[in-house]
Amino acid sequence: MYNRKEFLKRSGGAALGLMLGSALNTACNASSSAARGSISKVGIQLYSLRDDLPKDPKGILKQLAGFGYKEIESYEGADGMFWGLGNKGFKEYVDGLGMKIVSSHCDYTKDFERKAAEAAEIGMSYLICPYVGPQKTLDDYKKLADTFNKAGETCKKNGIRFAYHNHDYSFRLQDGQYPQDIFMQNTDKSLMDYEMDIYWVVTAGQDPIAWLKKYNGRFKLCHVKDRKKGAVPQQGEPNLSVIVGTGSIDFKTILAAARTEGMEHYILEQEAYEKTPLECVKEGAAYLNQLVF
């Protein structure tokens, strides 16, 4: 027969075991949830609202916060990246809405030192080249890669990063090579990253996951833009984007792979509209905020 001291010793050990088991269970569940993943901070490229934003920047930003967006990627309009509010005014306003400006598309060939300094001053992470257009020769892409490296140096000096956003042309064979390979292989990864526009990769007939794996850790941002169902990829086609979550792109699988390969920012972009632009991005936010992958 156990004496009282032995009983307490054994029952205390059992209780400790139960507590540890419970803690491990909780940790495993949390780990499992984290492994499955979701987008904790859904972002939006403001170009999605290019017709509405210039008329009422503050009003549009307030609505975006209400839709559940947490990160902002701007672009250069007539009033610059900060829509007439100045870099500090823009930051203060979006911070007050519970959002953060993390990046902006801009012309990196003009007044880039000032742009980089202003972006760094308010804690942005990236300035991004949105488009260079198809080039005549592969050497032209190599020359562009050199300019990217220089822009990357300017950003690094200011404590931020430079990135390039693709369209379909860099994922189409030209003289036996993919221009995107030329960009990736001729730019310094210590100086710049890449923003994968998933829609344009698919439009070029390419597999986003294969490219994410090929250049692990180099695609840090992505544009989540859906594509019309049944559309056959072809060069020079009009934009066939639809409300995110209603098209043909398997975001659940692609974003899971992207997360594994180092993706950090998931940014919705809407270029064609089936409803009003605000209705489209509202529905897109609802889809991405509930997506588990």
N, C-alpha and C positions, 0 to 999 in steps of 0.2 A: 504494500500500500504506500502510495506517495505521501510524504509529509507535506505540510503547508508550504514550506520553503521551496521544495522541489516542484510543487504544483505551480507556484507563482513564477518560478524560473522558466518552466516549460511553457506555461500559458503566455508569458511575456514574449518568449521567442516566437510563439505561433502568431501572436498579435503583430510583432514586428514583421514577420513573414508576410502576413496579410497586407500590412501597410506598404511594404516594398513591392508586393505583387500589384497592388492597386496603382502605385506610382509608376511602375514599369508599364502597366496597361495604358495609363494615361499618356505616358511618353510615346508608346508605340502607336497609339491612336493619333497623337499629334503628328508624329513622324509620318504616318501613313497619309494623313491629310495633306501634309506639306509635300510628300512625294507625289501625290495626285496633282496638286497645284491648282492655282487659280490666279487671276490677275488682281493683285491687291490695289493697284493704282492704274485704272484704265485711263489712257490718254487720248487726246484728239488733236489732229492737225487742223488749225483754224481755216485753212484753205477750203475745208469742207463747207464753210459758211461765207465764202468769198463775196457773195452778193449782199448778204445781210450785215456782216461784221462792220464794214466801213460806216454804215449809217448809224450804228449804235453799239460801239464796242463794249461798253460797260453792261448794257442790257443783255447782249448776246452772251457775254461771259457769265453773267449771273444765271441765265437759263441753263448753260452748260453745267454749271455746278449743281444745279437742281436735278439734272439728268443723271448725275453720279460720276461725272468725270473728275479725275484727281490730278491729272498731268496735262499741261498745255504745250503744244508745239506750234510756234507762231510761223509767220512767213512775212516777207517784206511787201507791204502795200505802199500806197502813196504817202502814208504817214510813218513809214518805217516798220520795224519789227514790233514796236511797242504802241502803235495805233494812237499816236498823239498824246500818250500819257507819260512818255519818258520811261527810261528803264526802271527807275525807282518807283515811280507812280504806278506802273503796270504791275510790278512785283507786289507792292503794298495792296493793290486792289484784289489781285487773284489770291494772295495769301489770306486776305480777309474772307474770301469765299471758300476757303479750305482747299484751294488748288495750288499748284506750283508750276511755274514755267521752267521746263527742263531743257528745251531746245528751240531752235528756229532755223528755217530755211532762209538762205540769203545769198546774195551775189558776193562770192568770195574774191572777186577780181577788183572790187571797188571799195576803197576806204575800209579795208578789212581790219586794220589795227584798231581803229576806233570801235568797230562792231565787236571785236573780241574783248576789248577792255570793258565795254558796257555790259556785255553778257556776263563776264566774270564778276563784275561788281555786284551783280544781284544773285549770284550763285547758280547761274545756269550751267548745265553740263556740256552742251554741244552747240556748235554752229555747223550747219549742213549745206552742202552744195546739192540743190534739188535736180539739176539737169545740165547736161553738157551737149546733148544731141549726138546722133550718129556721126562718126568720123569717117573720112575717106580711106585712111590707111591705118594699119595696126601701129605704125610709128606715131601717128597722131595720138593714139590712146596712151602710148608710153610717155609722150610729152605732157599729156594731161596729168598722168600719175606724178610727174615731177612737180607740177604746180600744186597738186594735192599735198605733197610732202611739205612744200613751202608754207602752204596754208596751215598745215598741221603744226609746223614750227611756231607760227604766230600764235596759234591757240595754246600750245603747250607753254609758251612763254607767259601767257596770261592765266595759266592754271585751269584751262578747259580743254575740250577735245574737238577735233574736226571730224566730219563724217561725209560720206557721199551716199546719196539716195538714187537707186537705180530705176530705170525704165526697162522696157523689153529689149531695146537694141543691144544692150551690153550682154544679154543672155542668148543672143543669136549668133551662129557661126559666121565669121567673116574671114575669108582666106584661111580656113581651117582652124581658126582659133576663136575662143570666146573673149570678147573685149573685157568681160568681167574678170577673167583669169589674169589678164594683163594688169588691170587695176590692182587686184589683190596681191599679185606677185611683185609689183614694182612700187608699192607703197610701204612705208615703214610702219609696222604695227605699234611701235612706241609713239607714233605721232597721230595716227588716225584710226577710226573704226568705220563701220558701214551700217547703213540703214537699209534693210531688205524690204522692198515693196513687194509683198507676197503676190499680189494681183498681177504685177507685171512679169514676175518670174513664171507664173502659170501661163500667162498670155503668150510667153515665148515658147511654151511647150516644155518647160523645164520642171524639175522636181525640187521644190524649195528645201526639203529635208536633205537631199543629197548635197546641195550647196552648203547648207548649214554645217553638215558633218565634214565636208571637204575643207572648210575654213573655220574650224572650231574656234569659238571665242572672238571672231572678228566682226560678226554681226551683232551689235549691241542694242540696236533699235529695229523695230519693224513697223511697217504700215499694214494694218489689218483692213483690207479692202476686199469685198466679196465680188464674185464674178457671175454673170448671168448663166443660169443653167442651160446646157445644151449648146453653148457657144463654142465653135471650133476655133482654136488658136490660129491666128493668121497675122502676118505682118501688116502694119498700117491700118489696123481696124479701129473704128471709133471706140471711145471708152464705153465699156459694157458693165460698169460697176453697178451693183444693186445694194439694197440695205444689208448690212453685215448680219450674217446668220440666215439669210434667205436664199443664198446662191449656191454655187457648186463647190466652193473651196472647203475642204475638210479642216477647219481651224482647230478642232479638238486634237487631231493627230499632229498637225504641223506645229502648233504652239507648244505642245508637250515636248516635241523634239527640240524646238527653239530654246526652251527653258533649259534643257539638258546641255545644249551647246553654248550657253552663255548669254542668252538674250536677257535684257534688263528692262526695256521700255516697249510697251505694246500700245500703239497709237492708231486709233481708227482714222481712216480717211474716206470721205465720200465725194466722188467726182461727178457721177450721174445721178439723177433724182427721179424716183417713182412717185414721191410725195413732195411736200415742201422740204427744203434742206433741214430745217429744225426737226420735223417729224422723222426724217430719215436717221439723223444722228441720235435722236432720243431712243428710237427702237434699237439702234445699234448698241447704244450704251446698256440698255436693258439686257440684251443678249450677252454681251461680254462680261457684265458684272455677275451673271449667274453661271457662266461657263466654268466647268471643272474639267481639267485635263491631266 
